[in-house]
Amino acid sequence: MLLDIYTNFSFENSTISLTLIIWGLYAGILIGGIASVYNKWYLGGVVRALLAAECLSAETGKTLSELGRPTWGMKRALRDGTALRKSVSIANPQECLLTQDSKRFGAIRRFFTGSAQPNPKLNLSLARLYIPEEKKYHAEVRYEKKGSAPIWLLIGGVILLVIAVLATFFIPELLQMIDNAITMFKNL
């Protein structure tokens, strides 16, 4: 339903529908929830494992396999400049380097990051991770397990789905009622 069908609301040349706005908000909130759960539970699990093993210096660093954590999804999270790398350091970066990225993506990388320097590819089975002592408090606070449980994501997603469906049907009716009331007051 297009917003420009109401006589008292001016949405000229608008092709954005109310339904598209509602479902766009639903998708955005759901994606944000998924990202929050991923950060707190998956990436936070690595940080909490490092803190529990007291890996607070390069000498006490451990690999992901020693911590009992999978390497899936960690390559991107451990790149330079990411939020996880602000808390977690690699004790042996030269030993775990594989190759550099190809240079054909330099223009794209320069556009999005401001730097054409390729990100090194890491062999995470060799990377010894640790949290420097000065970053310990920041890591504990940022990746604490409190909040953002996966079950709440599921429950919240269902509740938001119900709200989005109801809003899709009732907001146009509400706008029509407001439009009719404005028309009635104009005709007095």
C-alpha positions as CSV (number, residue, x, y, z in Angstrom):
1,M,0.0,0.0,0.0
2,L,1.5,3.3,-1.0
3,L,1.6,6.2,1.5
4,D,0.4,8.7,-1.1
5,I,-3.2,7.4,-1.2
6,Y,-4.2,9.5,1.8
7,T,-5.6,12.9,0.7
8,N,-4.3,14.8,3.8
9,F,-0.8,13.4,3.9
10,S,1.6,14.7,1.3
11,F,3.9,11.9,0.1
12,E,4.3,13.0,-3.5
13,N,6.5,10.9,-5.7
14,S,7.0,8.4,-2.9
15,T,7.4,4.8,-3.9
16,I,8.3,3.6,-0.5
17,S,5.5,1.6,1.0
18,L,4.6,1.3,4.6
19,T,5.0,-2.4,4.4
20,L,8.5,-2.1,3.1
21,I,9.4,0.3,6.0
22,I,7.9,-2.1,8.6
23,W,9.7,-5.2,7.2
24,G,12.9,-3.2,6.8
25,L,12.9,-2.3,10.4
26,Y,12.1,-5.9,11.4
27,A,15.1,-7.2,9.3
28,G,17.4,-4.5,10.7
29,I,16.5,-5.3,14.3
30,L,16.9,-9.0,13.7
31,I,20.3,-8.7,12.0
32,G,21.4,-6.5,14.9
33,G,20.3,-9.1,17.4
34,I,22.2,-11.9,15.5
35,A,25.3,-9.8,15.4
36,S,25.1,-9.1,19.1
37,V,24.6,-12.8,19.9
38,Y,27.6,-13.7,17.6
39,N,29.8,-11.2,19.4
40,K,28.8,-12.1,23.0
41,W,28.6,-15.8,22.6
42,Y,31.0,-16.9,19.9
43,L,33.7,-14.3,19.9
44,G,33.2,-13.7,23.6
45,G,33.7,-17.4,24.2
46,V,37.2,-17.1,22.9
47,V,38.0,-14.1,25.0
48,R,36.5,-15.8,28.1
49,A,38.6,-18.9,27.4
50,L,41.7,-16.8,27.1
51,L,40.9,-15.1,30.4
52,A,40.1,-18.3,32.2
53,A,43.4,-19.8,30.9
54,E,45.2,-16.6,32.1
55,C,46.8,-15.9,28.7
56,L,47.9,-12.4,29.6
57,S,51.3,-12.3,27.9
58,A,52.9,-13.5,24.7
59,E,54.7,-16.3,26.7
60,T,51.4,-17.7,28.1
61,G,49.5,-17.4,24.8
62,K,47.5,-20.5,23.5
63,T,46.1,-21.7,20.2
64,L,42.4,-22.1,19.6
65,S,42.7,-25.8,19.7
66,E,44.5,-25.7,23.1
67,L,41.6,-23.6,24.3
68,G,39.1,-26.1,22.9
69,R,37.6,-23.5,20.5
70,P,36.8,-24.0,16.8
71,T,38.6,-21.9,14.2
72,W,35.4,-21.4,12.2
73,G,34.6,-17.8,11.7
74,M,37.7,-16.6,13.5
75,K,39.8,-15.6,10.4
76,R,37.7,-12.5,9.7
77,A,37.4,-11.7,13.4
78,L,41.1,-11.7,14.0
79,R,42.1,-9.4,11.1
80,D,43.9,-6.2,12.0
81,G,41.6,-3.4,13.0
82,T,38.7,-5.5,14.1
83,A,37.0,-5.2,17.5
84,L,38.3,-8.6,18.6
85,R,41.9,-7.7,17.7
86,K,41.6,-4.6,19.9
87,S,41.4,-7.0,22.8
88,V,43.2,-10.1,21.6
89,S,46.8,-10.2,20.3
90,I,48.8,-12.8,18.4
91,A,52.1,-13.8,20.1
92,N,53.6,-15.3,16.9
93,P,52.3,-13.3,13.9
94,Q,55.2,-14.2,11.6
95,E,54.9,-17.9,12.2
96,C,51.2,-18.1,11.3
97,L,51.3,-16.0,8.1
98,L,50.3,-17.9,5.0
99,T,50.2,-15.5,2.1
100,Q,49.1,-12.0,1.3
101,D,45.7,-11.3,-0.4
102,S,45.9,-10.7,-4.1
103,K,46.5,-7.2,-5.2
104,R,43.6,-7.0,-7.7
105,F,41.3,-5.9,-4.9
106,G,43.5,-3.0,-3.9
107,A,41.1,-0.3,-5.3
108,I,38.2,-1.8,-3.5
109,R,40.1,-2.1,-0.3
110,R,41.4,1.4,-0.6
111,F,37.8,2.6,-1.1
112,F,36.4,0.9,1.9
113,T,39.3,1.0,4.4
114,G,41.4,3.9,3.1
115,S,44.4,1.7,2.8
116,A,45.5,-0.5,-0.1
117,Q,47.6,-2.7,2.1
118,P,46.4,-6.3,1.9
119,N,45.4,-8.1,5.0
120,P,47.7,-11.1,5.7
121,K,46.1,-14.5,5.8
122,L,46.6,-16.3,9.0
123,N,47.0,-20.0,9.8
124,L,44.9,-20.0,12.9
125,S,46.0,-23.5,14.0
126,L,49.4,-22.0,14.7
127,A,48.4,-18.6,16.1
128,R,49.1,-18.2,19.8
129,L,46.5,-15.8,21.2
130,Y,46.7,-13.8,24.4
131,I,45.1,-10.7,26.0
132,P,47.6,-8.1,27.1
133,E,47.3,-7.2,30.8
134,E,46.4,-3.6,30.0
135,K,43.5,-4.7,27.8
136,K,42.2,-7.3,30.3
137,Y,39.5,-5.1,31.9
138,H,38.2,-3.8,28.5
139,A,38.0,-7.4,27.2
140,E,36.1,-8.6,30.3
141,V,33.6,-5.8,30.1
142,R,33.1,-6.0,26.3
143,Y,32.7,-9.8,26.1
144,E,31.0,-10.7,29.3
145,K,28.4,-13.4,28.9
146,K,25.7,-11.3,30.5
147,G,22.8,-10.5,28.1
148,S,22.2,-11.4,24.5
149,A,21.4,-15.1,25.0
150,P,20.4,-17.0,21.8
151,I,17.1,-18.0,23.3
152,W,16.2,-14.3,23.8
153,L,17.0,-13.7,20.1
154,L,14.6,-16.4,19.2
155,I,11.9,-15.2,21.5
156,G,12.5,-11.5,20.4
157,G,12.4,-12.5,16.8
158,V,9.0,-14.2,17.2
159,I,7.6,-11.3,19.1
160,L,8.9,-8.8,16.6
161,L,7.4,-10.9,13.8
162,V,4.0,-10.7,15.4
163,I,4.3,-7.0,15.9
164,A,5.5,-6.5,12.3
165,V,2.5,-8.5,10.9
166,L,0.1,-6.6,13.1
167,A,1.6,-3.3,12.2
168,T,1.4,-4.2,8.5
169,F,-2.4,-4.6,8.8
170,F,-3.3,-2.0,11.5
171,I,-1.1,1.0,10.7
172,P,-2.7,1.6,7.3
173,E,-6.1,1.4,9.0
174,L,-4.9,3.9,11.6
175,L,-3.6,6.2,9.0
176,Q,-6.9,6.0,7.1
177,M,-8.8,6.9,10.3
178,I,-6.5,9.9,10.9
179,D,-6.9,10.9,7.3
180,N,-10.7,10.6,7.6
181,A,-10.7,12.7,10.8
182,I,-8.7,15.4,9.2
183,T,-11.0,15.5,6.2
184,M,-14.0,15.7,8.6
185,F,-12.5,18.7,10.5
186,K,-11.7,20.4,7.2
187,N,-15.3,20.1,6.0
188,L,-16.7,21.7,9.2
